[in-house]
Structures are given as C-alpha cells and as structure tokens.
Amino acid sequence: MAKPLISVVITAYNRREYLRYAVKSVLNQTLDRNFYEVIVIKNFEDSYTDKLIEGVGRTINVDIASIGAKIALGIRESEGEVVAFLEDDDLWHSRKLEHVAEAFRNNNDLMYYHHNTYAIDKYGNIIHDSLIERTNINNYVYASNEDEKMKVFKQYGWGLGLRNSSIAVRRDVYEKYAPIIRLLPDAVDVALYLVALSVKGSIIHEPRRLMFFRIHETNTSSVRFAPQSERLHRVAVNSVKHTIARYALATIARHIKPQLTRYAGYDEASIVAGILANWRGYTAVMSLNLLNHCKSLTCLATAILGIINTISPELTKRIITLYYTKGFRL
C-alpha cells in the first residue's frame, strides 16, 4: 500500500467529550481518504473513536501529559510526507486537507503551512472572540529565504506560529527536531514556527479560516471561561509551564537562529509565573529584560510589577490574585 501524502495527528489527554467530533471533522474532509492517515494519541480507552478510524488510521494509548511529547511522538509515528496537527477539542473545516495538499504539492520546498481560525463555543457555535480576531493574519504570506522570513517575522511576530491545529509541516524536516519538541510542556506551536524560520525551505500562511478553535471551561490553556474559584490555580500552572517552554525556546533559538533569541525570551506570563512561584531573583532579571522590549502598557505594567516583587512579594501576589479573581477582566 502506498504511503499517504498527509498524516493527521490528533492529541488528547484526560478529555474525551470532544474527541469524536475532532475525528469526525477529519473523516469528513473533501480530500480523498487514500491521501491521508489518522493517528490519535490519547491516554484513555475510547472504543467509539477507535472504531471511527478503523481502516484509515490507528490509536496510540499512552499516558503522556506534555503536548510536546505527544506532538513529537506523532511526528515519529507518521508515514506521510506532511504532518498536520489537531487538538481534541478543535475542529477542521471540511476543505482543510484539500488546501494543505494543494499547498505542498505546488511548492516542493514548502515545509511549514499555517492558516486562520474561527472561534466556537462548547456547543460548536461560531462566536466572536477578540483574542482570535487580533491574532488572525488577514494577508497571504509567503517567504522562501532567510531575508524574506525575517521580514515576515518583523511584521507579524509570532502570529504565524499560533495554535497547533492551524499548522502542517513537512515530516522529514521536523523529524530531526522531534527530540527537542518532546521536551516542551507548552508553546509547541511557537517552537514549530521557530524551526520554520531557522531552516531552509519556504513558509506559507493563508488567511482562510480552516479550523474551529473551541473556547470552553475545560480548555487548560485559557482562564477566560474557567470558574472564578479555579482561575488563580490555572494561571499559576499555565504560567509556570509557559515559562519553562519560553526558556526552552530561547535555548533552541540560541543554537539554531541566534538573531531570534531576543524574541524568544520571557514575556508577561513569565513574570506572573516568577511572582507566584517565588522566583524573586529570576523575576527581577526577567522583568529588566522585558522592559527593553515592551511595546504595550500591559507589558510595561507587568515588568514593573516584577521589579516591585523584589521589594514586596506579598503585595504583588495580592495584586495578581485580585486581577484573576475579583478584578478579572479581559
């Protein structure tokens, strides 16, 4: 049997309520099923999902929490020339793989493809989300060499590296980086884009909305819809994971693209993590570093908060607690 053009890697952890819908969105693609395989990586038994993908793929049941480790495993287990990622609570537009296949067939040196997204609620209804709208890039973007990639990066920042479910990559390029990707507990999408900026090959972003990003209470990466009693805990866990990933990104950048190191450093979430985790010395260093690159009032305020933390850690913890509980706004 011929190898598929595309391997679809669906990842899930401790959450089965949306998985079947993610799988169905892959099986309902306009692209002929002979051109793609489906690999579901999860840590629970789900006979319904297993039966859905019989004949077009397989499941790997493994107790791995880290998104980086699951993505790396998916890359290693894939047989397709291209690997496209989908998280269990997201959905794909029915023409997603058709556009991915067309892009890679028409560009032999293409190694990274990205597109825009819709926001949906827990029921699958399309909703307006200000964060999604701010981070969608409404221009077609193509870059084939180092100079062009740097121009794209300076114009759009990490915008072409957001949301795993919007990304497809050429497998043979990314297999080399799987051992590094597997170490990331967070920010894997940014790491995939960092690799794309750092190695030979072209990148494409299409302004088509080919993915539906689900916003809901059990989405561990967001605190916006979490119950108020859980917000601070979720902020603490997410920000610490994020900071570890940021450190890893900076380390990766230093080795494969030194000029990107300043952009792969710490950010506002890193300062929050430092305050909540009592990293007083590191928080001060991160804050001073962040002050040199701040472009918004939010960034500036967070950096100043990190510096105040060296004098009065209890005050800064209190401010963060109020912001994410009683005074929470976004």
Steps between C-alpha positions, in 0.01 A plus 500: 500500500633846404593735781252783564576857400383636837507361853244655733608490865217554751604543863285459812563479874240429769222640283280287279182707466616685188735243344239327283407833340864577421539156340178539300618838368809321364303213349261746331773664292452562127847354439487133400572281804763311302719808535506520879530292815375579850698444820324564832726532806307482828529373856160333532294222346235614255353220289275743310796704370704186433219363282463831315854490365515129414644468152635856484732512796580381847497603864795517736400477866779643712499692828677817388380839624751723318372633169858516372555130571175407323580714194852352479359147528251578225776625271706185560203268443380675183555363151377794295718760331302763691383499863196705603407540867158516665423533870207299632271795573551675165340430162609533138315650207407228251741641238798535735701204369412585140673837544792348690556240227480765228751725675760225548450352152551839336804595710768232515706697752203583726563379854256702713135590432270707723148643476240704691225373727145550620412501871220269616332443835469165677197415287681564171332834424718763333557793737696823495818488705716810517823305557441279196416801285811689615728207421352396165717634215283609211768506230649222291861455610778320314870498583761280337837616634656634818459869415135459407429298815656767719286766331191290565601448861562870558160583353288231666706379796393156622159535331582228246588267787175493696270201556620148426177415319582765236842355414627242249868418447721289276584191702860435394601853609335477842606145583845639575353734762261250665742433791493873581125546443423213739654697788255792468205502746344797319549740205555214254333700222755780548784243497376353171503849350845571645633194317335623179675836534833333565541237227493497121162484332202724448210592728143585407216659696155507342231732639239227450324395821547124487479417871249550781666578834277396787486730804360329809550444872713185467744664260808493724682766298238766570375657821237718337214256549629318806291516818619789717612262777739323257646800319799574721606134515469468123696823448778372725527161327474642148747782557765270652464256208517793262816636661674163478405486132625856446834407653516200267414717200774748585745212532392353165527842334851549634612181327317518167417868445689734736339817359160377622614456860382845609150420367484154659569630850268552792164679488221619729392146593858426605489786750170374644655154538806644672287690751270208581787250519717726722781528242595845631849528350403351166185713488707817535730393216205407279328831577805709408538300180132547415517878558743529207246348260162620629262636238180522704377641830413148617856385440642808674272458803589130532873572481470767770299257713784251470750758625271598792490128587862518616392746770151383588413150373181483709369819339561375146337164576200689637472711184514189278242323718259794473554529125423135430213464746291796616653747259540269204448670164600418142 
